[in-house]
């Protein structure tokens, strides 16, 4: 009985994935896209990005097995965040957008910094 309990605990600790993304973060893009820097608030399966200009962009969070996809409601910009990184205070992300012909291309990348 003890052995199976230890195995179960080890399995849940090492193989569990974060299934939620909550909190307030500062989003910093590469220097050439610094006009897109903003703060972002995650609540449940939605988020709100507030750009430096004051403009607010809402979006939805779609979770897969290993990645959170943040999809803006307007414009179709999609950001990918690795679920394993969500536990950290600094999280890498990449954005992509789809061409008219249906192919995806990476636009920019950056980091999310958790506000404390």
MMTF fields as JSON, N, C-alpha, C and O atoms, coordinates in Angstrom:
{
  "mmtfVersion": "1.0.0",
  "mmtfProducer": "UNKNOWN",
  "numBonds": 463,
  "numAtoms": 464,
  "numGroups": 116,
  "numChains": 1,
  "numModels": 1,
  "chainsPerModel": [1],
  "groupsPerChain": [116],
  "chainIdList": ["A"],
  "bondAtomList": [4, 2, 8, 6, 12, 10, 16, 14, 20, 18, 24, 22, 28, 26, 32, 30, 36, 34, 40, 38, 44, 42, 48, 46, 52, 50, 56, 54, 60, 58, 64, 62, 68, 66, 72, 70, 76, 74, 80, 78, 84, 82, 88, 86, 92, 90, 96, 94, 100, 98, 104, 102, 108, 106, 112, 110, 116, 114, 120, 118, 124, 122, 128, 126, 132, 130, 136, 134, 140, 138, 144, 142, 148, 146, 152, 150, 156, 154, 160, 158, 164, 162, 168, 166, 172, 170, 176, 174, 180, 178, 184, 182, 188, 186, 192, 190, 196, 194, 200, 198, 204, 202, 208, 206, 212, 210, 216, 214, 220, 218, 224, 222, 228, 226, 232, 230, 236, 234, 240, 238, 244, 242, 248, 246, 252, 250, 256, 254, 260, 258, 264, 262, 268, 266, 272, 270, 276, 274, 280, 278, 284, 282, 288, 286, 292, 290, 296, 294, 300, 298, 304, 302, 308, 306, 312, 310, 316, 314, 320, 318, 324, 322, 328, 326, 332, 330, 336, 334, 340, 338, 344, 342, 348, 346, 352, 350, 356, 354, 360, 358, 364, 362, 368, 366, 372, 370, 376, 374, 380, 378, 384, 382, 388, 386, 392, 390, 396, 394, 400, 398, 404, 402, 408, 406, 412, 410, 416, 414, 420, 418, 424, 422, 428, 426, 432, 430, 436, 434, 440, 438, 444, 442, 448, 446, 452, 450, 456, 454, 460, 458],
  "bondOrderList": [1, 1, 1, 1, 1, 1, 1, 1, 1, 1, 1, 1, 1, 1, 1, 1, 1, 1, 1, 1, 1, 1, 1, 1, 1, 1, 1, 1, 1, 1, 1, 1, 1, 1, 1, 1, 1, 1, 1, 1, 1, 1, 1, 1, 1, 1, 1, 1, 1, 1, 1, 1, 1, 1, 1, 1, 1, 1, 1, 1, 1, 1, 1, 1, 1, 1, 1, 1, 1, 1, 1, 1, 1, 1, 1, 1, 1, 1, 1, 1, 1, 1, 1, 1, 1, 1, 1, 1, 1, 1, 1, 1, 1, 1, 1, 1, 1, 1, 1, 1, 1, 1, 1, 1, 1, 1, 1, 1, 1, 1, 1, 1, 1, 1, 1],
  "groupList": [{"groupName": "UNK", "atomNameList": ["N", "CA", "C", "O"], "elementList": ["N", "C", "C", "O"], "formalChargeList": [0, 0, 0, 0], "bondAtomList": [1, 0, 2, 1, 3, 2], "bondOrderList": [1, 1, 2], "singleLetterCode": "X", "chemCompType": "L-PEPTIDE LINKING"}],
  "groupTypeList": [0, 0, 0, 0, 0, 0, 0, 0, 0, 0, 0, 0, 0, 0, 0, 0, 0, 0, 0, 0, 0, 0, 0, 0, 0, 0, 0, 0, 0, 0, 0, 0, 0, 0, 0, 0, 0, 0, 0, 0, 0, 0, 0, 0, 0, 0, 0, 0, 0, 0, 0, 0, 0, 0, 0, 0, 0, 0, 0, 0, 0, 0, 0, 0, 0, 0, 0, 0, 0, 0, 0, 0, 0, 0, 0, 0, 0, 0, 0, 0, 0, 0, 0, 0, 0, 0, 0, 0, 0, 0, 0, 0, 0, 0, 0, 0, 0, 0, 0, 0, 0, 0, 0, 0, 0, 0, 0, 0, 0, 0, 0, 0, 0, 0, 0, 0],
  "groupIdList": [1, 2, 3, 4, 5, 6, 7, 8, 9, 10, 11, 12, 13, 14, 15, 16, 17, 18, 19, 20, 21, 22, 23, 24, 25, 26, 27, 28, 29, 30, 31, 32, 33, 34, 35, 36, 37, 38, 39, 40, 41, 42, 43, 44, 45, 46, 47, 48, 49, 50, 51, 52, 53, 54, 55, 56, 57, 58, 59, 60, 61, 62, 63, 64, 65, 66, 67, 68, 69, 70, 71, 72, 73, 74, 75, 76, 77, 78, 79, 80, 81, 82, 83, 84, 85, 86, 87, 88, 89, 90, 91, 92, 93, 94, 95, 96, 97, 98, 99, 100, 101, 102, 103, 104, 105, 106, 107, 108, 109, 110, 111, 112, 113, 114, 115, 116],
  "secStructList": [7, 2, 2, 2, 2, 2, 2, 2, 2, 2, 2, 2, 2, 2, 2, 7, 7, 7, 7, 7, 7, 7, 3, 3, 3, 3, 3, 3, 3, 7, 4, 4, 4, 4, 4, 4, 7, 3, 3, 3, 3, 3, 3, 6, 6, 3, 3, 3, 3, 3, 3, 6, 6, 1, 7, 3, 3, 3, 3, 3, 3, 3, 3, 7, 1, 1, 3, 3, 3, 3, 3, 3, 6, 6, 6, 7, 7, 3, 3, 3, 3, 3, 4, 4, 4, 4, 4, 1, 1, 3, 3, 3, 3, 3, 3, 3, 3, 3, 7, 6, 6, 1, 7, 3, 3, 3, 3, 3, 3, 3, 3, 3, 3, 3, 7, 7],
  "xCoordList": [0.82, 0.0, 0.865, 0.615, 1.88, 2.755, 3.457, 3.56, 3.939, 4.661, 3.78, 4.227, 2.549, 1.65, 1.322, 1.149, 1.237, 0.995, 2.168, 1.964, 3.389, 4.576, 4.653, 4.982, 4.355, 4.365, 3.338, 3.627, 2.146, 1.096, 1.54, 1.357, 2.119, 2.585, 3.676, 3.645, 4.627, 5.687, 5.121, 5.541, 4.186, 3.577, 2.869, 3.044, 2.082, 1.346, 2.273, 1.994, 3.357, 4.291, 5.034, 5.129, 5.558, 6.404, 5.658, 6.181, 4.476, 3.797, 2.533, 1.844, 2.225, 1.033, 1.372, 2.491, 0.416, 0.583, -0.332, -1.405, 0.092, -0.769, -1.944, -1.751, -3.153, -4.321, -5.006, -6.094, -4.38, -4.951, -3.833, -2.672, -4.22, -3.263, -3.917, -4.827, -3.473, -4.101, -3.043, -1.863, -3.48, -2.591, -2.349, -2.889, -1.532, -1.191, 0.284, 1.141, 0.562, 1.908, 2.242, 1.356, 3.545, 4.041, 4.548, 5.345, 4.081, 4.452, 5.467, 5.173, 6.669, 7.734, 8.113, 8.502, 7.991, 8.33, 9.778, 10.444, 10.261, 11.592, 11.678, 10.651, 12.893, 13.039, 12.359, 11.821, 12.368, 11.753, 10.222, 9.585, 9.633, 8.176, 7.775, 6.711, 8.621, 8.378, 7.086, 6.589, 6.531, 5.251, 4.101, 3.02, 4.33, 3.321, 3.428, 2.6, 4.448, 4.594, 3.334, 2.719, 2.961, 1.709, 1.674, 2.606, 0.593, 0.294, -0.857, -1.69, -0.894, -1.933, -2.474, -1.715, -3.787, -4.465, -5.184, -6.032, -4.843, -5.472, -6.53, -6.259, -7.731, -8.823, -9.589, -10.281, -9.472, -10.18, -9.701, -8.511, -10.618, -10.228, -10.222, -10.334, -10.092, -10.007, -8.829, -8.252, -8.494, -7.439, -7.749, -8.529, -7.109, -7.203, -5.783, -5.078, -5.366, -4.069, -4.305, -5.162, -3.543, -3.627, -2.326, -1.284, -2.407, -1.227, -0.787, -1.54, 0.425, 0.957, 0.12, 0.079, -0.546, -1.391, -2.721, -3.472, -3.012, -4.267, -5.321, -6.349, -5.074, -6.007, -6.05, -5.014, -7.274, -7.449, -7.876, -8.764, -7.227, -7.513, -7.909, -7.157, -9.091, -9.569, -9.311, -9.202, -9.216, -9.003, -9.365, -9.738, -9.25, -9.588, -8.35, -7.438, -8.338, -7.241, -7.726, -8.745, -6.984, -7.305, -6.155, -4.999, -6.474, -5.443, -5.384, -6.411, -4.165, -3.93, -3.11, -2.94, -2.611, -1.881, -0.634, -0.339, 0.107, 1.377, 1.462, 2.422, 0.47, 0.57, -0.738, -1.825, -0.608, -1.735, -1.666, -0.611, -2.777, -2.847, -3.723, -4.867, -3.175, -3.906, -4.31, -3.45, -5.607, -6.097, -6.898, -7.93, -6.402, -7.117, -8.476, -8.604, -9.498, -10.838, -10.878, -11.626, -10.074, -10.033, -8.613, -7.639, -8.5, -7.198, -6.583, -5.735, -6.973, -6.491, -5.068, -4.512, -4.455, -3.106, -3.168, -4.024, -2.265, -2.231, -0.869, 0.162, -0.87, 0.365, 0.411, -0.599, 1.563, 1.739, 2.631, 3.711, 2.164, 2.918, 3.01, 1.986, 4.22, 4.429, 3.878, 4.192, 3.056, 2.448, 3.488, 3.288, 4.591, 5.631, 6.226, 6.685, 6.227, 6.79, 5.892, 6.354, 4.613, 3.647, 3.986, 3.597, 4.701, 5.074, 6.138, 6.299, 6.864, 7.965, 7.476, 6.37, 8.302, 7.979, 8.249, 7.676, 9.114, 9.402, 9.055, 9.523, 8.224, 7.717, 7.992, 7.672, 8.583, 8.818, 7.523, 6.736, 7.305, 6.153, 6.525, 7.514, 5.729, 5.883, 4.515, 3.511, 4.462, 3.187, 3.203, 4.257, 2.025, 1.928, 0.62, -0.329, 0.608, -0.577, -0.681, 0.328, -1.892, -2.094, -2.203, -2.894, -1.511, -1.624, -2.97, -3.701, -3.288, -4.509, -4.473, -5.517, -3.274, -3.171, -3.204, -3.117, -3.329, -3.493, -2.224, -2.293, -1.062, 0.172, 0.431, 0.13, 0.992, 1.312, 2.733, 3.599, 2.966, 4.322, 4.497, 3.561, 5.707, 6.011, 6.219, 6.995, 5.523, 5.66, 6.722, 7.649, 6.575, 7.469, 7.474, 6.638, 8.427, 8.502, 8.87, 9.211, 8.791, 9.106, 8.968, 8.994, 8.82, 8.726, 7.58, 7.253, 6.976, 5.989, 6.653, 7.296, 6.496, 7.045, 5.885, 5.069, 5.818, 4.735, 4.88, 5.956, 3.786, 3.775, 3.518, 2.714, 4.208, 4.025, 3.403, 3.17],
  "yCoordList": [-1.196, 0.0, 1.261, 2.194, 1.28, 2.454, 2.711, 3.848, 1.619, 1.745, 2.386, 3.289, 1.934, 2.493, 3.957, 4.748, 4.322, 5.718, 6.593, 7.684, 6.132, 6.891, 7.038, 8.11, 5.974, 6.03, 7.049, 7.848, 7.021, 7.97, 9.401, 10.258, 9.682, 11.033, 11.489, 12.625, 10.629, 10.987, 11.26, 12.203, 10.454, 10.644, 11.986, 12.709, 12.34, 13.608, 14.805, 15.844, 14.683, 15.803, 16.05, 17.192, 14.997, 15.158, 15.246, 15.813, 14.71, 14.666, 15.506, 15.494, 16.222, 17.069, 18.344, 18.85, 18.857, 20.09, 21.152, 20.844, 22.389, 23.492, 23.566, 23.503, 23.699, 23.784, 25.133, 25.327, 26.054, 27.387, 28.411, 28.134, 29.584, 30.665, 31.883, 32.462, 32.284, 33.406, 34.401, 34.069, 35.611, 36.624, 37.766, 37.805, 38.683, 39.874, 39.784, 39.476, 40.057, 39.958, 41.211, 41.899, 41.49, 42.514, 41.762, 40.832, 42.168, 41.509, 42.374, 43.519, 41.835, 42.564, 41.833, 40.665, 42.549, 41.998, 42.326, 43.066, 41.769, 42.089, 43.598, 44.241, 44.181, 45.637, 46.26, 47.363, 45.588, 46.179, 46.227, 46.885, 45.537, 45.554, 46.121, 45.788, 46.977, 47.476, 48.28, 48.467, 48.76, 49.473, 48.542, 49.008, 47.22, 46.229, 45.82, 45.049, 46.335, 46.009, 46.423, 47.443, 45.627, 45.892, 45.149, 44.426, 45.339, 44.486, 43.588, 43.962, 42.413, 41.447, 40.796, 40.379, 40.718, 40.134, 38.876, 38.926, 37.748, 36.471, 36.164, 36.224, 35.835, 35.455, 34.309, 34.499, 33.134, 31.978, 31.653, 31.42, 31.635, 31.329, 32.572, 32.462, 33.757, 35.009, 35.842, 35.575, 36.845, 37.783, 39.153, 39.297, 40.158, 41.528, 42.081, 42.109, 42.526, 43.182, 44.68, 45.162, 45.425, 46.876, 47.426, 47.373, 47.963, 48.501, 49.803, 50.408, 50.228, 51.468, 52.672, 53.673, 52.583, 53.678, 53.765, 54.725, 52.746, 52.714, 51.831, 51.542, 51.402, 50.531, 49.172, 48.628, 48.615, 47.303, 46.292, 46.553, 45.138, 44.061, 42.834, 42.373, 42.314, 41.124, 39.897, 39.972, 38.757, 37.507, 36.311, 36.434, 35.15, 33.891, 33.01, 33.087, 32.172, 31.235, 29.844, 29.364, 29.211, 27.843, 26.958, 27.203, 25.929, 25.048, 23.746, 23.134, 23.327, 22.004, 21.233, 21.701, 20.09, 19.268, 19.961, 19.869, 20.659, 21.249, 22.762, 23.371, 23.386, 24.811, 25.532, 25.006, 26.758, 27.684, 28.558, 29.112, 28.69, 29.596, 30.781, 30.604, 31.983, 33.211, 33.808, 34.174, 33.912, 34.367, 35.647, 35.655, 36.746, 38.021, 37.899, 37.26, 38.518, 38.503, 39.238, 38.856, 40.296, 41.086, 41.0, 41.204, 40.706, 40.714, 39.347, 39.198, 38.348, 36.991, 36.707, 35.676, 37.59, 37.33, 36.189, 36.182, 35.231, 34.072, 33.983, 34.032, 33.851, 33.723, 32.344, 31.863, 31.703, 30.388, 30.462, 31.051, 29.849, 29.813, 28.36, 27.688, 27.868, 26.506, 26.354, 27.16, 25.325, 25.115, 24.898, 25.313, 24.256, 23.992, 25.285, 25.315, 26.351, 27.624, 28.441, 29.399, 28.092, 28.896, 28.956, 29.901, 27.964, 27.938, 28.985, 29.363, 29.457, 30.396, 31.846, 32.138, 32.738, 34.165, 34.809, 35.854, 34.199, 34.686, 33.581, 32.449, 33.923, 32.938, 33.423, 34.561, 32.56, 32.877, 32.656, 31.771, 33.461, 33.258, 33.63, 34.324, 33.165, 33.506, 33.803, 33.262, 34.649, 34.975, 34.507, 34.405, 34.227, 33.86, 34.391, 34.681, 34.504, 34.967, 34.159, 33.702, 33.986, 33.196, 34.088, 35.107, 33.699, 34.395, 34.086, 33.21, 34.809, 34.521, 33.124, 32.496, 32.63, 31.299, 30.18, 29.006, 30.521, 29.521, 29.099, 28.316, 29.588, 29.212, 30.146, 31.339, 29.577, 30.353, 30.892, 30.268, 32.048, 32.558, 33.267, 33.865, 33.188, 33.805, 35.293, 35.713, 36.073, 37.521, 38.042, 38.742, 37.694, 38.232, 37.299, 36.403, 37.523, 36.739, 37.681, 38.844, 37.15, 37.973, 37.195, 35.964, 37.947, 37.34, 37.955, 39.13, 37.13, 37.578, 37.58, 36.604, 38.673, 38.78, 38.916, 39.83, 38.003, 38.031, 39.253, 39.512, 40.0, 41.125, 40.604, 39.695, 41.191, 40.749, 41.836, 41.656],
  "zCoordList": [0.0, 0.0, 0.0, -0.763, 0.86, 0.925, -0.402, -0.863, -1.004, -2.259, -3.332, -4.039, -3.458, -4.473, -4.177, -5.104, -2.908, -2.537, -2.957, -3.489, -2.728, -3.127, -4.647, -5.157, -5.355, -6.818, -7.305, -8.195, -6.726, -7.12, -6.867, -7.731, -5.703, -5.377, -6.341, -6.815, -6.631, -7.566, -8.954, -9.623, -9.38, -10.691, -10.766, -11.747, -9.77, -9.798, -9.711, -10.309, -8.986, -8.855, -10.168, -10.619, -10.781, -11.956, -13.279, -14.238, -13.35, -14.638, -14.713, -15.733, -13.669, -13.736, -14.498, -14.407, -15.242, -16.001, -15.419, -14.901, -15.505, -15.113, -16.08, -17.294, -15.554, -16.414, -16.313, -16.856, -15.626, -15.554, -15.643, -15.344, -16.059, -16.233, -15.611, -16.203, -14.431, -13.737, -13.289, -13.18, -13.034, -12.511, -13.475, -14.581, -13.03, -13.818, -14.21, -13.383, -15.483, -16.028, -16.833, -17.34, -16.938, -17.845, -19.068, -18.947, -20.248, -21.49, -22.22, -22.566, -22.46, -23.143, -24.427, -24.406, -25.546, -26.841, -27.185, -26.461, -28.296, -28.797, -29.029, -29.249, -28.982, -29.102, -30.32, -30.216, -31.465, -32.656, -32.584, -33.407, -31.609, -31.439, -30.08, -29.557, -29.507, -28.153, -28.034, -26.923, -29.143, -29.079, -28.693, -28.333, -28.767, -28.377, -26.901, -26.415, -26.18, -24.763, -24.007, -24.317, -23.02, -22.32, -20.99, -20.641, -20.265, -19.121, -19.531, -20.356, -18.955, -19.317, -18.053, -17.178, -17.972, -16.82, -17.276, -18.168, -16.663, -16.979, -15.931, -14.732, -16.382, -15.491, -16.122, -17.122, -15.552, -16.095, -17.495, -17.708, -18.452, -19.831, -20.721, -21.942, -20.112, -20.86, -20.366, -19.312, -21.146, -20.739, -21.317, -22.257, -20.721, -21.221, -21.276, -20.267, -22.48, -22.649, -22.679, -23.42, -21.871, -21.902, -22.451, -21.798, -23.68, -24.345, -23.69, -22.927, -23.99, -23.425, -23.836, -23.121, -24.979, -25.465, -24.713, -24.881, -23.875, -23.143, -23.787, -23.175, -25.013, -25.723, -25.041, -24.66, -24.886, -24.27, -25.328, -26.14, -25.298, -26.235, -25.424, -24.565, -25.706, -25.011, -25.855, -27.079, -25.174, -25.885, -25.049, -23.883, -25.66, -25.007, -24.9, -25.724, -23.864, -23.642, -24.026, -23.528, -24.915, -25.333, -24.876, -25.223, -24.097, -23.558, -24.331, -24.624, -24.661, -25.218, -24.191, -23.065, -24.549, -23.585, -23.053, -21.861, -23.925, -23.511, -23.659, -23.188, -24.307, -24.63, -24.337, -24.576, -23.81, -23.739, -24.982, -25.288, -25.702, -26.83, -26.426, -26.008, -26.556, -26.269, -27.605, -28.407, -27.852, -29.149, -28.958, -28.286, -29.568, -29.488, -30.161, -31.206, -29.555, -30.139, -31.468, -32.369, -31.598, -32.828, -33.399, -32.675, -34.668, -35.317, -35.53, -36.41, -34.764, -34.978, -34.542, -34.92, -33.755, -33.264, -32.256, -31.371, -32.391, -31.501, -30.837, -31.507, -29.508, -28.747, -28.12, -27.605, -28.157, -27.562, -26.343, -26.383, -25.241, -23.985, -23.543, -23.41, -23.314, -22.863, -21.449, -20.573, -21.218, -19.897, -18.81, -17.669, -19.15, -18.153, -17.611, -16.47, -18.4, -17.97, -17.082, -16.463, -16.995, -16.244, -14.749, -14.062, -14.253, -12.837, -12.516, -11.356, -13.525, -13.332, -13.324, -13.779, -12.807, -12.805, -14.165, -14.475, -14.979, -16.322, -17.309, -17.182, -18.298, -19.245, -20.669, -21.015, -21.487, -22.892, -23.68, -23.346, -24.723, -25.589, -27.015, -27.256, -27.941, -29.35, -29.933, -29.467, -30.937, -31.568, -33.009, -33.637, -33.517, -34.924, -35.484, -34.756, -36.779, -37.487, -38.767, -39.304, -39.253, -40.449, -41.674, -41.649, -42.76, -44.047, -44.687, -44.226, -45.745, -46.492, -47.1, -47.274, -47.425, -48.027, -46.987, -47.35, -45.691, -44.641, -43.933, -42.985, -44.358, -43.674, -42.489, -42.54, -41.43, -40.238, -40.339, -40.952, -39.737, -39.648, -38.306, -37.774, -37.776, -36.484, -36.693, -37.551, -35.906, -35.985, -35.035, -35.441, -33.77, -32.744, -31.549, -31.436, -30.661, -29.437, -28.295, -28.506, -27.093, -25.933, -24.646, -24.629, -23.56, -22.233, -21.454, -21.615, -20.602, -19.64, -18.264, -17.878, -17.533, -16.186, -15.208, -15.323, -14.247, -13.265, -12.361, -11.821, -12.202, -11.272, -9.873, -9.665, -8.932, -7.532, -6.718, -5.523]
}
